[in-house]
Amino acid sequence: MDFFYVSLLSSFTISIILFLHFLFYKNKNSGGGGGAAAAGIPLPPGRTGWPVVGESLEFLSTGWKGHPEKFIFDRIAKYSSHVFRTHLLGEPAAVFCGAAGNKFLFSNENKLVQAWWPASVDKVFPASSGQSSSKQEAIKMRKMLPGFLKPEALQRYVGIMDDVARRHFSGEWDGRETAVVFPLAKNYTFWLACRIFVSVEDPRHVARLAEPFNLLAAGLISIPVDLPGTPFNRAIKAANFVRKELVSIIKQRKIDLAKATTAGATTAKQDILSHMLLTCDESGRFMHELDIADKILGLLIGGHDTASSACAFVVKYLAELPHIYEGVYQEQMEIARSKRAGETLNWEDIQKMKYSWNVACEVLRLAPPLQGAFREALSDFTYNGFSIPKGWKIYWSANSTHRNADCFPDPLKFDPRRFEGSGPGAYTFVPFGGGPRMCPGKEYARMEILVFMHHIVTRFRWEKLIPDEKIVVNPMPIPAKGLPIRLIPHTHTLLTTSFSSSS
């Protein structure tokens, strides 16, 4: 599978590819020293590793082995619990650790630091205008999204999510003795994203987009070498195909909106595509069709693989922890009993899923889809007594707090009670990032995960078919074999089991 393409490469091959990355994608402004360092303030402790490759192999390989936190905690123990120096993906880098590091970065977004992506991202998502980078386009997108993705705007989509989930489970789960969870979860989240974002709900149309989209998603997490046959090359081709499909949808939607406006009707589809077509910027300009296609493409990616990973790990932990499963089951069955035949879930039902969401949060703590993210220093500055030169890349890691005993006592224990009351301390639970760059789709993700949990636990119990299945982090956690399970349909003879006796 393409997801594991990188992990199958030899260290020598990876070294060559990283060297090519260094040659073709290196940021010329990445710098080395800096004014603060020249003034006598030391750089953070650490090492730069091998020439060109730096410590990239160790950084990546700990994830392939299923323990991405090892790279972080080994260096915390050796150098500093606050910040250390390294060299990743051809760039000098500092890794900020702990809640204090998260707070500093999230609070200084677009002041001392800004988001950073490798230049290769622009090859997959080139700005149609040719005048701005993917970074600038992402800023525009973040300004547009909150109005559509805030909770009050999403309330009207709970029923749609529930309908998609019913159709998904009816067609792909019911009647099976076994299931492979991760690919099925991907089908669910992709179908849902197509329906909510662009009102594509015909399974045949969704399937037509799914295959090239999966090639795109796989290529984005591969080494960025644009040679025939490589995952990155296939990702570029797939992006072009999906983009053309989206432009066709956009053109038709513009016609539909124009007809609805002329007729004075309100029957045009109300989704994020219509929102983009009808929203202008500060100058009164509307987005170009290709700009909209690229933004929809980015949304499909953002709302697809990460949520698929979260859903898969919910299934994993519920299989391993029967008492946790029972608590979720009792809560979801109480909601199911309150519904009339055929009645869909609504916003009030989602708000009742408090224990289920605490369980999902604990899943996101132990297996965060977003392992961390890079920033770039906009100017020289000091942090914790060390200099950070302009142009350096800065990495924050979710695991530096999620698996830190100072933030979460007994951090490897699965305990949803951590999220009761006021919950974890500030800047310690960061599966969606934080500050101005906190994921704008957080509430959307909460809804799709909870709807998934409702349907799977009210239909089945299950057992893992591979008890000790390896977890690969590349760059998000994925069960190596997709998490095959044996399905045990409910006879609903267990309804008398009390929540308190199983907690």
Protein Blocks (a to p, Z undefined) as FASTA:
>chain_A
ZZlmmmmpcfklmmmmmmmmmmmmocfklojnbmklmnopacdeddebjghklmmlmmmm
mmmnopamlmmmmmmmmmomkbccddeehiacdddedjklmmmmmmmgoklpccdddfkl
mmmmccfklpacfklmmmmmmmmmmmmmgmklmmmmmmmmmmmmmmmmmmmmgopabdcf
klmmmmmmmmmmmmmmnopabfklmmmmmmmmmmmmmmmmmccddbehiaklmmmmmmmm
mmmmmmmmmmmmmmmmmmmmmnopakbccdfklmmmmpccfkopacdfklmmmmmmmmmm
mmmmmmmmmmmmmmmmmmmmmmlmmmmmmmmmmmmmmpcehiacdfklmmmmmmmmmmmm
mmmmmmcfblbdcdddfbdcdeehiacdehiacdddfklmmmgcklmghklbccfklmgc
jbpaehkacfnggajllcfklmmmmmmmmmmmmmmmmmpccddfblkaccdddfbccdfk
lpaadddddehlmmmpcfklmZZ
